[in-house]
């Protein structure tokens, strides 16, 4: 990709939350492994890794399948509610930041660029996480229960964020750590800065990889966009 000569092409930065800004996937580990045990079974690490970036209904469905329970709408809802309650208790404490994440958020905000939080986590849990992250970093937030069931890896979450900000997705950089999130952002038309955490993320035509957000500011983000 050819980098633009200035930051004029960059209209907004769209941030994933779990595993990207905060290292909350470790807390989800606790809730999901305990949920599997409560259902009378176990969750393998291999299957757990496939759930990174998934929404609640998809996660509950996999847990039911893995533990040999019937997958019914009632069971999915009940399992999801169990996970919500357990995770809410874990999110009550301060969440650990990913390296460089807070500084990158602050740099984007200081530059006056628009920002959105785009997460598969539902609103109630996101609000708990924002107690740590800080609401002032974001102009809008899009949560997993606010996209009419069209969660990541579908493009709707990132399309909705761009719509709410009043910008074109092609002028946005999305920051992601998971395969579903990267696919969602890329399909929406965003350039994706991928910072893998727990799982590997495959290459893609609009994906750029870094090992961390340390040292990432507006010039680095703007340089990721193709020449407009």
Buried (B, 14 or more C-beta within 10 A) or exposed (E): EEBBEEBEBBBBBBBBBBBBBBBBBBBBBEBBBBBBEBBEBEBEEEBBBBBBBBBBBBBBBBBBEBBEBEEEEEBBEBBBEBBBEBBBEBBEEEBEBBBBBBBBBEBBBEBEBBBBBBBBBBEEBBBBBBEBBEEEBBBBBBBBBBBEEEBBBBBBBBBBBBBBBEBBBBBBBBBBBBBBBBBBBBBBBBBBBBBBBBBEBEEBEBBBEBEBBEEBBBEBBBBBBEEE
